[in-house]
Amino acid sequence: MTPARIPLSPDGRELDHLVPPSGERFLLGITGAPGAGKSTLAAAVAAAYGGVVVPLDGFHLADVELERRGLRDRKGAPETFDPDGYAALLARIRLHRPDHVVMAPMFERDLEQPLAGAIPVRPEVDLVVTEGNYLLLADGGWPDARAQLDAVWHVVTDDSVRLPRLIARHERFGKTPERAREWVERVDGANALLVEAAADRADVVLDLSAWMPSA
């Protein structure tokens, strides 16, 4: 079944009908191609509805392990993550709702490395938002992660916006303009094809092309 496609207005008013009322813990996944706006939307939703963001990027394999596996030049591809560890953390957050803080990892972009124990998920928080490229993939450990989520939104943005944004991000974190463009074409482009091929498994597709987070 093809998910409904909803264009977000500049002020994102449509989100009010998609985010459930508080009262019970709800795990929301946000996925989409690199540069589509997942992190920005996740942060905006968490801020507006009193949630916390637990990013998939915290489950990047460290560079030392990528070197061991010969995957350093494919960092960001599905095989450079730990989906089983990610699923286990989501299960812990979802199923038990313990009376203590659950600590989650983050990805430190200045270091380009995962950082353990960086994000507290407090027991009183109802909405937990997790965002990443591969939440809807059908193989590997990814279905176990998807099984812990109450809903998954797939986000899209026009490539005329997405690709320059993605190149600029790589440049901001140290790549030369030439290296940034090459990485977007070789690595991010291949990853985007995988992500878009799984979009039909989402609960809804949100078009962020007109959305203005500060509106």
N, C-alpha and C positions, 0 to 999 in steps of 0.2 A: 504494500500500500504506500503510495507516494505521500510524503508528509505535506501538510499545508505550508505555503510560503507566505510569509508576512513581511512586508516592507516596514521597517521602523520609521516613524515620523522623526523629524529633527529633535523633538523633545522626548522621544521614546515612550510615549503614553501607552503604547500597546503592551508594555511590560507589566502593567498593573493587572492585566487579565491572565498573565502567564505565570506569575509568581504566586504560590499558594499563601493563604493567611498563616500567620505564625501559630504555634501551639504544639506542633510535632516536628521532629527533626526531618528535614527534607534535603536530599542530596541531588543537586542539579549539576549536570555536566554541560559544558559548552565546548563545541569542537568546530573545526574549520581549517582551511588551508593556512599555511604560514603567512602572517601579515594580514589576515582577514579581520582582526579586531577582537579576538577572543579575550585576551588579557584585559583590554580596556572595558569590554562589556562586563566581564566577570567582576572587575573592581567596582564598576558603576552599580551593578545589581547588589553586590554585597553591601556597599555603602548606603544604598537607598532603602534596603530591606533588613538591615541589621544582621547581615551574614558575615562569613569569613571565607576567604579564598584559599584553597589548597591546590596548587598547580601541579599538573603532571610533570612539569619540567624539573621538579625536585627529585624525580626518579631517573634523570639522566645517569648513565654510568659515568664514573669519573674518568678523566683523560687517561690515567694510568691503566685502567682496565680496557679502555678503548684501544690503547696501544697494544696491550697483550693480545687482543682479539683481531688486530689489524683493521679496526673500524674508525680510526681517528679522522680520516678524511670523509667519513659519512655521518659525522655527528649530527644528531637530529632525526635520523632515519628510525623506523620502528625498532630495529634490532639493537639500537644504541640506548634503549631504555630498559628498566626493570619492571615489566607489567605485573609480574606476580607480587612483588613488594608493594606496588601501587594498589592492587586489588586487596591485599591483606590490610593495608591501612584503611581503605574505604570501608571494608567490612567491620573493622574495629570501631570506626566512627559511627557507622550506620546501625549496627545490630545491638551494640551494648549500651551506647550512650552512658558511659561510666560517670561516676560522681567525681572524677578527677579530670584534669586537663590532658588531652591527647596532643602530643607534639608531632608536627608534620615537617617535612623538609621543604626547602625552597631552592631556587636556582639563582645563584649570585652572578649577575651578568658581568660585573666588573672583573670577576675571577674566571668567568665562564665555567663554573663548577657547581655541582649540587652542594647544599649546606644543610647538614642534619639538624633536627631539633630547633628549627627557626620559627615555626608558625604554631601558636597555641590555638587549639580548638577547644573552647571552654564548654562545659556541660550544659550551660544555659542557652547556648546558641542553637537556634532552630535551623537556620538556612546555612548549608555548607555548599559552596560553589567550587567546582573543580573544572579546570579548563586545560585542554591539550589537543594535539592533532589527532590522536589515534583512538579515541574513546569508542568508536564504532567499528573498528576493524574486526573481522570475523575469525581470525586465526591467532595462534600463539596464546598468550595469557590475557589478551584484550577482552574477550567475552566475559571473563570472570570479573574484570573491573566494571564492565557495563552492567552486569547483573546487580551491582551494589547501588546503582543510580536510579532515582525515582523518575527522572526525565533527562533527556539530552536534547539540547538545541544545537543545530548546525548553522553556523553563520557564514554569510558570503558578502563580499564587497567587490565592486567593479575592479577589474585588474588594472585599470588606468590609475586607480588609487592604491591598490594593494601592493603592486610590484615596486613602484618608487618608494613607498613606505618601507618595504622590506629591505631594499638596497640601502636606504638611509640608516636603518637600524644596524645592519652589519658594519657600515662605515663608522657609526657612532661607537661601536664596541671594538674598533681597532683594525678592521679590514681596509685595504686600499679600495678605491672605487672599482678598479679592474677586478680585484679578488672578490669583492662583494657581488658584482654582476655575475661573475663566473659561478659563485656559490649558489646564487638564486636560481640560475639556469640549470646547474647540474644536480644539486642536492635538494634545494627547496622545491624546485619544479617537479621532480620525481615524487617527492613526498606529497605535494599538493594533489597529484593525480590519484594517489592512494586514498587520500582523505575524501576527495570529491566522489570517488567511486562508492564510498560507504554512506553517502549522504542520505540515501533512501531509508536507512535504518534509524534516522533521527525522529523525534516526536514532532518537531516543527523546524522549518528553515526560516531564519531571520535574515533579511537583506539589510545590511547596515550602511548601504551606499549614501543614504540621505541623513543618517543619524548624526547628531551633533552632541557629543557627551556633555558639553557644558550648557546646552540649551535648556 
